[in-house]
Amino acid sequence: MSKSRELIISPKGSQSQLSKLLPQLEDEGIKMVFLDPKKIGKKKTKLQTVYPSNNANYVILEKENAVKPKGKKVGRKFQVLSNTDIENILTIAKKGLDFVVVEVKDWKIIPLENIIAKLHKIHTKIFAIARTPEEVRKMFSILEVGVDGVIFSTSSINEVREAMVYLGTRSFDMKPAKIIDIKEVGDGERVCVDTASILHKGEGMLIGSRSNFLFLVHNESVGSSFTSPRPFRVNAGAVHCYTLSPDGTTNYLSEVETGSEVLILNSKGKARRATVGRSKIERRPMLMIKAQVRDEIGGIIAQDAETIRFVKPNGQLVSVTHLKKGDIVMVHSKPATGRHFGMEVSDEYILEK
C-alpha cells in the first residue's frame, strides 16, 4: 500500500485574501494548512491546522520539555545544517513525537534521504518545507517513499494546482456531453503533441475551441492494421485550440513546444503532468465537432482521421470518423470566464462561439 502524503499549504496574504483562498483550497482537495487557527476563526471548514498553538490539530511544540496537549498530534520544528542535527532529530523523535517539521537549506536531497531512512522505522511523520511546486514534487519522490507531507508557502491557487498535478492528486470534473454537430471544414493545421511519457489507455489531453469546454482527446496507444501504436502521442487538434497547463492556465496548441508541460487526464478526471518532447504541425483535412452539456455548447476542430478518438462515459473509445449526432463523450465543462494571457479573470464578461 502506498503511504498517505499531504500537501500542506501555508497561505500568505491579508485576512481578506485568506478568506478567499481557504475555500478554494478545500475545493481543490487540500486537507491541511500551516496556519494559526485564530485566523480561520469560527468559519466552517474541514481544514486541519499545523501550527505552534495548542488550538491546532497538529501542535508544534516550541520547547523540548513543553507539556503535550491531550488529544493532539505533537511535533517539533528543526533546521538541518549537519549530520549532528539529523541525529538530534532522531533522539528527540524517539521520545514520542508524532511528526517533525524539517527545514533544509542549500543541501536538500541528501539530508532528507538520511532523515527518511532513520525516521521511517519509528513511524514519526516527516513534514518538509518547500518554496516552489518543483521542490514539492522532488521532496515527495526522495528515496521513492518520500516525505509524509510538504509545507508549501504560497498565495496563488494556480501554484497549488500545479503542485497537485506534480503529485498526481489533482482531479477535474468530467461530464458526459452530447454530440450535436459534425461537419467537414476543409484543410487546416493540426498539432500532434509527442510527450516524453508513456500514456495509457483511457488517458488523453483536454482540447477545445473554448477554454471552458474541453474534449478529452485520447492518445494513440491503440494501433490498427494500418498504424502502429504511438502511446506517447496525442493528435490534439487545430492550432487555435486551447489546452490546459499544469498550473491551470491555458495555452494555444500552436504555443506547445519541446519542454512545455501539458496535463494528461483519464476519463475520471485524474490528472498528471507530462513533458512535451516534440510538437508537430502539419496541414490535414479537418472536422468541426460540437457537443452540449446542459446550456453550454463547445466545439473542437480536429483532424479527420481514424486515429483521433474521444472517450465515452463507459471508457470505450470512439473515432471521430465514426462519431454520430447523439453520441456521448467525456468533456470538462464549466461556466465561461474571461482569460488574460491564459489566466482566468473571473469577473470579466466573455462570449465565445
N, C-alpha and C positions, 0 to 999 in steps of 0.2 A: 504494500500500500504506500503511495506517495505521501509525504508528510504535508500537513497543512501549512501554508505560507500566507502571511498577512502583509499587505501593503498598508502601512500606517502613515496617514497624511498629517503633516504639521502645517496647518493652514496659516498663511501670512495675510496681513491686512487689517483694516479697521473693523470695528464691530459690525458696521453695516455690510462690509464685504463678507465677513464671516456668516452673517445671516443669509446671504445669497448663496455662498459656497457650500455650506454644510448640507442643505437638502440635495444639491447637485451631487455631492459625494455619495450620499445614500442611494440616489438614483443609479449611480454607476456601480454600486455593489461594494463600496468601501465600508468596512465594519469597525475600524479603529482609527482614532485621531490622537495625535500628540498635542494635547490642549488642556488648559486649565478648565475643569468642569464649570467654574463660575462663569466662563464666557459662553457656555451653552445655555446657562440659566435654567428656566423651567420649560424650555421648548421640548415638545415631544419628539424624541429621537431614539433610535436603536444603536447609535454610535457609542462604542466603548472608548473610554479615555485612558491614556497613558500619561502620567504627569507626577511631579513631586508634590502631591496633595493627597491627604487621606480620603478625599472625596472621589478620587479617580478609581476606576476599575482595576487598573494596574498601577500600583503605587511605587514611585521611585523614591527609595529611602536616601536621604542626603547625608546620613551619618551611619557608620558601620554598626554601632550599638543602639540604633534607633528602635523604638518599640514598634513591633509589627502590628498593624491594624487587623482586627479579626475579620475573616471572610473575604479578604482581598489578596490578590496576587501581588507579591512584592519583589522588587529588584533594585539594582544599583546601576549607576552610570559610570563608565570607565573610559579614560583616554589611554590609548595604547601607543607607546613610543618605543618599547623594547620588549624582549622576551621576559624580563623581570615583571613587567606589567601583566603579561599573559599568565604567568604563574600565580600572581596575586589574584587575578580574576578567578582562577580555578580554586584557590584556597578559600576565598570568601564565598564563592558559589556553593561549595560543599556544605557550608553552614546553614543552607536552607533557602537559597534564593530561587524564586520561580523563573526569573528572567534576568538578563543583563543587557544593558544598552551600551554598545561599543562604538566608539569614535576612533577611527584610524586616520592618520594624516597622509604623508607622502607615500608610504608603503601601504597598500590596501589589501592586495590579494594574499600575500604570504602570511601576514599576521592573522587574517581571518581564517585562513586554512588551518593554522595552528590552534586557534580558539575553537573552531568547529570540531577538530579531531579530539581535543581534550574534553570539551563540554558535552558532546552528544551522548556520552556514556552515562552521565549523571542526570540527564533529562532536564537540564536548565535551558530555557529558550534563549536564543541569541537574536537581539534586535540590533541591526547595524544602521548607521546614518548615511544617507545618500544625498547628493546635491543635483543630480541630473537623472533623467529617465534611463540613460545608458548605464549609469552606475547602479541603478536599481536592478536592471537585468543582470549585470555582472555579479552582484552580491548574492542573488538568488541561485546562481549557477556554480559558485565556488565549490570545489570538491564534489561536484554533481548534486550533493544533497543540499548545499546552500544554507543560508541563514534561515531562521524561522520567521523573521519579519524585517522589513526595511522601513525606517522612518524617513520620509521624503518631504522636504520643506518646499512648498510652492503655493502660489496664489492663483495658478492657472489650471482650470478644469481640463484644458487641452493637454497639458503636461501629465495630468493624472491619467487621462485616457491613453496617452502614448505609453506610459509605464505599464498600464494594464494589458495593452496589446503585446508588449515585450514579454509579459508573463504568461500570455495565452489565457487570461482570465476575463477579458472584456467580451461582452455579448451584445449583439444588435437585435432589435425586434424585427423578425422576419414575418411577412404577411403573404397570404395567397392572393394573387391578382388575376383577374380575368382578361384574357386577350380579346381586344375589341377591334383591332385593325391590323392588317398585314399588307404591305404594298412594296413592289419593286420600285426602286428610285434611281436606277442607273448606277454609273460608276462613282466611286469616291475613294478617299484614302482611309484605309483601316489600319489599326495598330495591333500587332502581335506583341504581347509582353512575355518575354522569356525570363523566368526568375532563377535565382541561384538555389532554389529549394525544390524538392520533390513534392508535388501536390497530389493529394489522394482523391479517390472517387468521392464525389459529394462536395468537393471544395471548388471555389472559384473566386472571382472578383466582383465587386458591386460596380455596375456600369450603367450610365443613363444620360439622357439629354437634359435632365433636370436634377439639381443637386439633392432634392428631397424625394426623388423617386428613382431608385436604382435597382436594376435587374441583377440577379445572381447568374453570372455567365460562367459556365463550367470550364474547367481546364481540359486539356487534350490527352488525359491519361487513358481514354478509351480509344483504341485503334479500330481499324476496319480492314476489309480485304484489300483496300486501296491505299491506306495510310498506316504508318507505324505510330504507336503511342508516343506522345511527347508530354510526359507528366510534369514538365516544368513550365508549360506554355498555356497562356490564356489568350485566345484570339478575341480581343476585348470589344472592339467597336470602332466607330469613326473617330477621326482626330479631334472633333469638337466635344466628344462625350466626357462627362465627369467620372472620376473615380475617387474613392476616399483614401486618405493617407492615415498612417497610424496615430497622428496627433489630432485627428478629427477634421482637418482641413480638406478641401477638395483640390484636385489637380485636373487639368485637361489631359486627356491621353497623349496629346501632342507634346506635353511637357515631361512625360515619363522618360527616363533615360538610365543608362548604366549607373548604378549606385543609388538610385532612388529607392525608397521603401514603399511598398504597397500593402494593403490589407488583403488577407486571404480568409474567406469565411466558408463555413459549411451551411447546410440548409437550416440548421437550428440557430444560426446566428453567432456561433462561437468563432472568435476572430484570433488570428495570429498574424505576425508580420513576415514579409519576405523581401529580400533584396533583389532588385532588378539587375540581371546580367546583361540584357540587351533589349532594346525596343526596336521593332522592325515595322516600318511604314511602307505599304505597297498599295497600288491602285487596284481595286477589285469591284465587281458588281455588288450592290448593296441592297439590303432590305430595311424598310421602316416598319417597326413593330410598336404598337401602342397597347397598353393594359390599364386596367382600372381597379382601384381599391376604394370602395365607398365613393366619395365625391372627388377623390384625387385621380387624375389621369396623367400617366407618364409614358415616355417613349424612349426608344433606342434605335440607332441606325447601326446595323451590324452586317458583316459580310454574308452574302447569300451563298452559303456552303454547308455541307452536311456535318462538318466537324465543329460547328458552333452550336452549342447546346445550352438550354436552360434547365433548371431543376424544378421538378414537380413537388407538391407537398409530401408525397409518399417517398421521396428520394429518388424516384426514377428520372431519367434524363430524356429530354425531347429536343431533337434537332430543329433549328429554325426553318429548315426546308420542309419539315413535316408538321409544323405548327399550324393550328387552325383556330379560327374565331371560336371563343368559348372555352378554349383550353385554360388550365390554371397553372401558373408558375409562381415561384417564390421571388419576392421583392422586398426591399427595405424602403418603406414609405412613411412620411410624416408631414405635418403641415408645413407649407412653404415659408422659408425665411430668406432674407437677403444675405448676400455674401460679398465681402470686400477682400479681393486677393485671396479667395479661398476660405476666409474666416467667416463664421456666422455673425450676422448683425441682426439680433432678434427683433428689434423694433422697426426695421425698415420694410416698407411696402414693396412687394415684388409680385409680378405676374409673368409666368413663363408658359409658352405654348409650343 
